[in-house]
Amino acid sequence: MTERTFDPAALTRAAGDSISVRRAFGEAYVRDDAVVIPVARVSGATGSGGGGGGDASGVRGDGGGGGFATHVRPLGVVVVDARGTRWVPTVDVDRAVLGGQLAVAAVATVWLLARALRRRR
């Protein structure tokens, strides 16, 4: 019998280290007499499997595999200084541009639909 080389527990430990509060709150640093703490939204998933079996000649096989994914999205920073503690959100330019494009597309669709309905009359 072959020795198992895939360890699902090791994969789970690696995923747990990756998907943690350490990813959500980055390392704090000091700038201009203020402590800055980066904050992000972290999500992830993991999956693994293994199995064994044989072929028609009776040769046994054993195997497994798995993986995990992590998605980190910056949200902003917490700033602590002499004035107190405040939240400074991150501006997601890509999301703002996409929102503008969707709004323009919606207005254009309504305008074209209204124009087509007027022509039918």
Rosetta blueprint (number, residue, H / E / L):
1 M L
2 T L
3 E L
4 R L
5 T L
6 F L
7 D L
8 P H
9 A H
10 A H
11 L H
12 T H
13 R H
14 A H
15 A H
16 G H
17 D H
18 S H
19 I L
20 S L
21 V H
22 R H
23 R H
24 A H
25 F E
26 G L
27 E L
28 A L
29 Y E
30 V E
31 R E
32 D L
33 D L
34 A E
35 V E
36 V E
37 I E
38 P E
39 V E
40 A E
41 R E
42 V E
43 S E
44 G E
45 A E
46 T E
47 G E
48 S E
49 G E
50 G E
51 G E
52 G E
53 G E
54 G E
55 D L
56 A L
57 S L
58 G L
59 V L
60 R E
61 G E
62 D E
63 G E
64 G E
65 G E
66 G E
67 G E
68 F E
69 A E
70 T E
71 H E
72 V E
73 R E
74 P E
75 L E
76 G E
77 V E
78 V E
79 V E
80 V E
81 D E
82 A L
83 R L
84 G E
85 T E
86 R E
87 W E
88 V E
89 P E
90 T L
91 V L
92 D L
93 V H
94 D H
95 R H
96 A H
97 V H
98 L H
99 G H
100 G H
101 Q H
102 L H
103 A H
104 V H
105 A H
106 A H
107 V H
108 A H
109 T H
110 V H
111 W H
112 L H
113 L H
114 A H
115 R H
116 A H
117 L H
118 R H
119 R H
120 R H
121 R L
